Amino acid sequence: MMLWLLLGAGVLFVFLGGLHAFETAKVKTLKSLGSWILALGGLSLALLLILTGRGSIALGAIMLLGPLLWQLWKGSQTGGPRPFSPPPRSGGAMTRAEAYQVLGLKPGATEPEIRDAHRRLMMAAHPDHGGSDWLATRINQARDILLG
């Protein structure tokens, strides 16, 4: 009886630790949110399995989710990994054709279309929102080239 109480208390401690990590996590993408939801769902399932007498299955589930939870917890403590930023091209300045391609526009786009495309892309690619410094720089360069 005492063993079950200790085991239950341990699982509850792990579950509450997972909830605290979720509360303090910086969820920036739907992928990381989905990972958190799956991890907490797995912990909940493990707790239910232990409480219903299927502790070996629960232990296996916790062992499978352990690395994911550790990675999520470490990422929330350090602000998460920075996205990969490819090195700048060594081929020189961006051409007008490349600028249109970066902004997803066809040649001959109007100034409002260029500004709208720039604003839309920067909202998704800005480094303050988890985007890439390199990509934000390329988007800004494309805007500057097309607007003169």
Contacts in CASP RR format, 6 or more apart in sequence:
PFRMAT RR
TARGET T0000
AUTHOR 0000-0000-0000
METHOD contacts of the structure
MODEL  1
MMLWLLLGAGVLFVFLGGLHAFETAKVKTLKSLGSWILALGGLSLALLLI
LTGRGSIALGAIMLLGPLLWQLWKGSQTGGPRPFSPPPRSGGAMTRAEAY
QVLGLKPGATEPEIRDAHRRLMMAAHPDHGGSDWLATRINQARDILLG
7 50 0 8 1.000
8 47 0 8 1.000
8 50 0 8 1.000
8 51 0 8 1.000
11 46 0 8 1.000
11 47 0 8 1.000
11 50 0 8 1.000
11 58 0 8 1.000
11 62 0 8 1.000
12 47 0 8 1.000
14 43 0 8 1.000
14 62 0 8 1.000
15 43 0 8 1.000
15 44 0 8 1.000
15 47 0 8 1.000
18 39 0 8 1.000
18 40 0 8 1.000
18 43 0 8 1.000
18 69 0 8 1.000
18 73 0 8 1.000
19 40 0 8 1.000
21 69 0 8 1.000
21 72 0 8 1.000
21 73 0 8 1.000
21 76 0 8 1.000
22 36 0 8 1.000
22 39 0 8 1.000
22 40 0 8 1.000
24 76 0 8 1.000
25 32 0 8 1.000
25 36 0 8 1.000
25 72 0 8 1.000
25 75 0 8 1.000
25 76 0 8 1.000
26 76 0 8 1.000
26 79 0 8 1.000
26 80 0 8 1.000
27 33 0 8 1.000
27 36 0 8 1.000
28 129 0 8 1.000
28 130 0 8 1.000
29 130 0 8 1.000
32 72 0 8 1.000
35 68 0 8 1.000
35 72 0 8 1.000
36 72 0 8 1.000
38 68 0 8 1.000
39 65 0 8 1.000
39 68 0 8 1.000
39 69 0 8 1.000
39 72 0 8 1.000
42 61 0 8 1.000
42 65 0 8 1.000
43 62 0 8 1.000
43 65 0 8 1.000
43 69 0 8 1.000
45 58 0 8 1.000
45 61 0 8 1.000
46 58 0 8 1.000
46 59 0 8 1.000
46 60 0 8 1.000
46 61 0 8 1.000
46 62 0 8 1.000
46 65 0 8 1.000
47 58 0 8 1.000
48 58 0 8 1.000
49 55 0 8 1.000
49 57 0 8 1.000
49 58 0 8 1.000
49 61 0 8 1.000
50 58 0 8 1.000
75 81 0 8 1.000
83 130 0 8 1.000
83 131 0 8 1.000
83 132 0 8 1.000
84 132 0 8 1.000
85 132 0 8 1.000
85 133 0 8 1.000
85 134 0 8 1.000
85 135 0 8 1.000
86 134 0 8 1.000
87 134 0 8 1.000
88 134 0 8 1.000
88 137 0 8 1.000
93 145 0 8 1.000
94 102 0 8 1.000
94 138 0 8 1.000
94 141 0 8 1.000
94 142 0 8 1.000
94 145 0 8 1.000
95 145 0 8 1.000
96 107 0 8 1.000
96 145 0 8 1.000
96 146 0 8 1.000
97 107 0 8 1.000
98 142 0 8 1.000
99 141 0 8 1.000
99 142 0 8 1.000
99 143 0 8 1.000
99 145 0 8 1.000
99 146 0 8 1.000
100 106 0 8 1.000
100 107 0 8 1.000
100 108 0 8 1.000
100 109 0 8 1.000
100 142 0 8 1.000
100 146 0 8 1.000
102 138 0 8 1.000
102 139 0 8 1.000
102 141 0 8 1.000
102 142 0 8 1.000
103 109 0 8 1.000
103 114 0 8 1.000
103 117 0 8 1.000
103 118 0 8 1.000
103 121 0 8 1.000
103 139 0 8 1.000
103 142 0 8 1.000
103 143 0 8 1.000
103 146 0 8 1.000
104 117 0 8 1.000
105 113 0 8 1.000
105 114 0 8 1.000
105 117 0 8 1.000
105 146 0 8 1.000
109 117 0 8 1.000
109 146 0 8 1.000
111 147 0 8 1.000
114 143 0 8 1.000
114 146 0 8 1.000
114 147 0 8 1.000
115 143 0 8 1.000
115 147 0 8 1.000
118 139 0 8 1.000
118 140 0 8 1.000
118 142 0 8 1.000
118 143 0 8 1.000
121 139 0 8 1.000
122 136 0 8 1.000
122 139 0 8 1.000
122 140 0 8 1.000
123 129 0 8 1.000
124 131 0 8 1.000
125 131 0 8 1.000
125 132 0 8 1.000
125 135 0 8 1.000
125 136 0 8 1.000
125 139 0 8 1.000
126 136 0 8 1.000
127 133 0 8 1.000
127 136 0 8 1.000
END
